Amino acid sequence: MPVMKPREIEKDIYLFNGESLPVSEFDAEAAIHYPAVYEVFKMTQGLPLFWDAHMDRLEKSLKLAGASVSIDRDQLYQQALRLARENNTTHHNMKIIMNAFDTKPQGDVYLFFITTSYPSQQQLKEGIKVITFEAERLNPNAKIIATDFRTSILKALQQAQGYEALLVNQHQEVTEGSRSNYFVIKDNVFFTPPTHQILEGITRQVVIKLLERLGYPLKVMPIPLNFLLEANGLFLTGTSPGVLPIQQVNDKTFDVTLKPLQDLQGLYAHVEETYVKVNG
């Protein structure tokens, strides 16, 4: 069987329809057979972070893909815990792929660890470089595997030595990152694109609630590229980056020491810690 590239699957064991199998037997072609929907979540201290929110989004992706299959949340949760134990792994990203629902009543379910890169403490403090990339998701609200989409972006990132690409649509609006969402800060007001333009991230949902707790105003609106480049600061949100300051967009640099951004980073880290304590 063809095996998915090392950047896609890691550790020793993966689950296929609940059965533990060696990674050497992973059939990459079967796993990404279209239509396939997926969800990526973070295992922290052996627990899936923000589990219910991820399952809500997986159900939404299945519906948008036209699949009439049901999800057993408790069963998947126990399988995620089991996979973590079998691989002796407590802090890593895990991926669920569901496909074959066009030929099987409940489809196939793959559960496995993927190569994970979390920001360093230096990156969390000093920020990262991103590039802009003219592209749009065909269905931004669903996590549907699109390998050609990722390949072209990865090539551009490698050439520019960037951390992430911000996607620019045909109207010159910056919609989202290729693997993340983003927010802009201007005059102590936060801005983020509307949900119809993006794949709404779980971390983005958490951040919106935290901004309300902190008392900072938020405006949800399409964000023109020119508006973004005139901002005081901006940051990514996502499963791996968490809340990650952006220090540079193409050749333009930004302030990563803004108090509203630092307030948010501190509160988000506290929320992650509290989630694990409460659900552990």
N, C-alpha and C positions, 0 to 999 in steps of 0.2 A: 504494500500500500504506500502511496506517496505520503510523506510526512511534512506537516506544515513547518515553515522556516522557524528556527529557534526564537526569533523575535516575537512569534505569535503564541507559542505554547511552551510552558516551562514545568519544572519539577518532574516527578517520576510517574505519577498516577493521574489519570483523568477519569471522569464518569461519562458513560454513554447509556442513556435511559436507566440511570441508577446503578449500572454495573461498573465496578472498578476495573480499569484496564491499564496496561503500561502505555506510556506516552509513545513508545516506539510503534505502536499499532494505530496511532491516530491517523484517520483518513481525512486529510485536509480538503480534498476535492468534495467529498461527501458533506463535510461540515459547512462549506460555504456555498453549497448548491442553492441557487435562487429558486424561490424566495426564501430568504433566511433573515430572521430578526435576532437581535442580540442585546445584551445588557452587560455592562461592566460595573462592578462594585468593589469597594475596598474592604479587605479583611484587616481589622485592627484588633490586636490582642486576641486573635482567633474568632472574632465576631464580625458578621457582615454589617457594615456601617449604613445607616438609613435604609434598612431592608424594605420596609413597606413602601416607601417612596419609589424605590427601584422596581418593585413588583408592579406598582401602579403604572409606571412607564412601560414596562414590558407588556402588560396587558393592552395598553394603548397602541404600542407598536404592532402587536399581533392583529388588532382590530383594523388598523390602517392598512396592513398588508393583506387584508381580506381573509384572515385565518379565523376559523370558528373553533378554536381549541381552548381548553380551560387550563388554568395554572393552579396547581396544588402548592400554595405558598409554604405551608408547614413542611411538606415533604421536601421541597427544594431547599428550604432553610436547613433542615437536618442533613441533607446531602452536602451542602456547603460546609457545615461543621465537620462532617465525616471526611470530606476531601482534605480539609485543612489538617486534620489529625493524621490521615494516612500519608500526607506529604511533610508532616512535622513542620508546618508553616503557619505563622500567626499574623504576619504583617506583609501583605502582598495583594495585588489586584487579581480578581477572579472574573471569569467571563462565562456567561450563559449564551449558547446559541440554540435557537429552536428553528427547525426547518422540516421539510418533507410533509408539511401539513396539507399539501395539495394532493398527496397520494396516500397518507395514513391518517386515520381518525384523530389521533393525538400527536402526530408528528414524531420527530426525534429531538432529544434534548442532550446537548453536550455541556459539560461543566468542567472547566479547567483553569489552571493558573496561567497568566500571560506575563510576558516580560514587563516589568514594572520599573519606572524611573520616577522617584519622588524628588521634588526640588531640594537642593542642599540648603543648609541654614544660611549660607552666603547668598544664594539666589532669593530666598524668602526675604532677606534684609535689603539686598542691593538691586533686586529685580532682574528681569531677563529681556532678551531681544526677541521681537517678533517681526514678521514681514506681512505685507498685504498681498493677497492673491485673488485674482478675479475668478470667482467660481461661485456656484450656487448648488445646494442640495436639491435633487429632484423632489424629494419628499422630506422637508426639514423636520417634521414632527415625529418621524418614525426612525428608529435605529435599524436600518436595513443595510446589510453589507454591500458595499460598492468598492471593489478593489481598484478599479481604474481611477476613481476619485482620489483615493489615498496615495496611489503611486505617483501621480503628477505633483502632488503637494509635497511629498517626502523628497522628491528630487529638488524642488525649489528651496526647501528648508536646508538641505545639505549644501547646496551651492552658496546660500547666504549665511550659513552657520547660525540659523535661527532656532529658537525653542518651539515656536508655534506660528501658524499662519492665520491671520484674520481675513475672512472671506469678504470680498467686495462684489455686490451684485451689479446688474446692468444699469441700475439707477445711481451708481456710485455711493451706495449705502453699505456700511460695514455691518454685516449681520451677526457673525459669530466666529469662533475659532474652529479649526478643522476637527479638534478634539475637545473643545472647551467653549464656555461662554465668556463674555467680558462685560465690564462696567467702565464707565467714564466718570471722572470727577471734575466738575467745573464750578468754581465759586461755592464750594462745600455742598453742592447738589450732585447726587448720583444719577446717572443715566444708563439705561440698558435697552437693547432692541426689543420689540414686541414679540410675543410667542409665535405668531403666525410666520415669522421670518426665520425661526431658529429651531434647533433640537433643544428643548428646554432641559437643562441639566438639573440634577438633584441638588448639587451644591449651590447653583443659582437660586433655587427655591429657598434654601436655607438662608442664604445671604439676604434675600429680600425681607425675610422675617426678622433677621438680626438688625438690619438698617432701621426697621420700625422700632425695635427695642432701644436702639441707640439714639433715636430721635432725628436721624438725618433724612431730609426729603429725597424722594426717588421719583424720577420721571421716566416712564416707559414710552419710547418713541423711536422711529427709524433714525439712525445716526449717520448723517453724511460723512464721508471721509474727511472733508475739510473741517467739520465740527470736531471730529475726533482729534485731528492734528493740532487744534487750538486749545485742547483741554489742559487742565492743570496736572492731571494724573489719570492713570487707568490701570486695570488689573484683570487677570484671568481668574475664572472659577472652574473647578472640575474635580473629578474623582481623585486624580493623582496630584494636580497642583494645589488643591484646596483654594486658598486665596493668595494669589501670587502676583506681586507688583510687576508692571511692565516698565522697564527702564528705557527701552528704545523701540520705536516703530520705524522700520526702514532706516532713514538717517536722522530722524527726529528723536531727541531725548526728552525724558519726563522726570519729574520729581517723585521719588519713591518714599519720601519722608513725610508726606502729608498726614496730619493728625487724624482726619477721618479714616484714612486707609489703615493706619496703625491701630486705631480703635477697633476696626472691623476684624483685622487679623487676630488680635488678641481674643476677642469674643468668640470667633469661629474656633480657634484652638481649644478654648474652654468648652464649647458645645461638643466637640468630638470627644474630649475626655469624659464629659458627663454622660454622653450616650453610652459609652463602653461600661462605665460604672453602673448605670441603671439597668442595662440589659445583660450584663455579665453574670 
